[in-house]
Amino acid sequence: MISLGIEGTAEKTGVGIVDDEGNILGMAGKQLFPEKGGIHPRIAAEHHANWIPQLIPQAVEEAGISYDDIDLISFSQGPGLGPALRIVATSARTLALSLNKPIIGVNHCIGHVEIGKLDTGAVNPVSLYVSGGNSQVIAFESGRYRIFGETLDIAIGNCLDHFGRETGLGHPGGPVIEKLAKSGSYIDLPYVVKGMDFSFSGLLSAALREHEKGTAIEDICYSLQETAFAMLVEVTERALSHTQKDEVMLCGGVSANTRLREMLNTMAVEHGAKFYMPQMKLCGDNGVMIAWLGLLMHKQFGPMDIKDTGIIQRFRTDEVDIPWIKNEKSYLKLPDDLIAKGAESNIVKSSYLGRDAVLKNRVSKNYRIPEIDNKIRKARTKLEAKLLSDVKKAGVVTPILYDVNLHDKTILMEEIKGDLVKDIINEDLAYEIGENIAKFHNLNIIHGDITSSNMMVNDKNQLVFIDFGLGRYSDLFEDKAVDLLVLKKSLQSIDYNTAIKIFDKVLEGYADEYNDDSLNREQIIKKINEIESRGRYTH
């Protein structure tokens, strides 16, 4: 079976032809380079309308086939720019009807992951997908691709391009920034990781302020790139630690950056995981990934009716059932001396005055430059020690703190014996979790990384919250809602429908315990949903 795919979610127009054995038969594309400013949706649509009729025959000719040999028309149904998507969908419908061929619309983000797997041989990776309009950490769990981490505001590609435009470096900004960064030195810029998510708007604003102050452009580019990429890699590492997969894959247009590839590979090696990245022509938006995903979808679900081929501008990665993947994976193997290897720390057995204890060691990360690494490790160690004590004032159980060493970035604490919540969670436990989160939120304490791996039920049947390494103090409900969103995402490693019921119970317990009577459960859900959708799929 042969599929022709049409891509055009943003500034790139692409047509690809693939057979059902994964052979790339033809590939043609054209990128829009705006004369000034960013990508305007109407200009992108005009670009696609002009080039799609030219690229289709180019791809067919390269494939050495006739139009009669095409068995399926596939197209990007979303996410992306509305006007651009409409041109793609209209082109696909026109071609399918004129050739009397079946048609199917596919999710653009999943297309990146699946073509990456086809090209590299990766089986079940944690994928960092980074482009102009998307920044996501994606992994397959329980029948769907789940978004374990993403931007809370703008995408990394958008951040780099915006900086390039505002400083006169041009569009796209990424390649110029990468070049200038090679001769730069570090200046302090905001590093914002919130649980499993990252934020680039504050980093961008700080970088632009440095430019206005006259700071050397090379230093800003170096610091912007190092900070942004360290944030991306940390969140990918957090997802890898949570899912315990043994493969990491990089995909999307920003994959072209050599430094990002180097950092992600370093992190994977430190975790004993394999690193993959597809060839560059398949990293950016292209028609081949759409054609290949179309074949996978068609084999499982058959073609679409024309009436169902409307665009989905905010098409979520986790809305698509993926029955062709078996949830099999090779688990990361830990050294014998480690109890756990988290994204931030190694946990080793220890003792304190004859009591069983654990030593949390915030190990240095070789993917981060020393200036960023030392700053983060020291600040997080100091704050975590204070939070562990203050949370107890809310009546929430946390490990007893024995000793803190800021020089070595270590914390010695009580060993909690029991079960991880992710292994035993049920609706009653979920309600109790919600109550406890509300208790420390009432004191304006943010956990920062509430995952089902960072809670335990001890041998006294008490719920215990561990790992406040990303914690902080904040009275903003925005930050409290992000805390809850982190937990929601971590539950995605269980069955989808079960996860919904579990999180509903968490919110029920939270609403019952939270001390703001003006804030009901519906308002909490509304805020979480608003944050979840805010930075997703914006170009």
Secondary structure, 3 states (H helix, E strand, C coil): CEEEEEECCCCEEEEEEEECCCCEEEEEEEECCCCCCCCCHHHHHHHHHHHHHHHHHHHHHHHCCCHHHCCEEEEEEECCCHHHHHHHHHHHHHHHHHHCCCEEEEEHHHHHHHHHHHHHCCCCCEEEEECCCCEEEEEEECCEEEEEEEECCCCHHHHHHHHHHHCCCCCCCHHHHHHHHCCCCCCCCCCCEECCEECCHHHHHHHHHHHHHCCCHHHHHHHHHHHHHHHHHHHHHHHHHHHCCCEEEEECHHHHCHHHHHHHHHHHHHCCCEEECCCHHHHCCCHHHHHHHHHHHHHHHCCECHHHCCCCCCCCHHHCECCCCCCCCCCCCCCCCEEEECCCEEEEEEEECCEEEEEEEECCCCCCCHHHHHHHHHHHHHHHHHHHHHHHCCCCECCCEEEEECCCCEEEEECCCEEEHHHHCCHHHHHHHHHHHHHHHCCCEECCCCCCCCEEEECCCCEEECCCCCCEECCCHHHHHHHHHHHHHHHHHCCHHHHHHHHHHHHHHHHHHCCCCCCCHHHHHHHHHHHHHHCCCCC
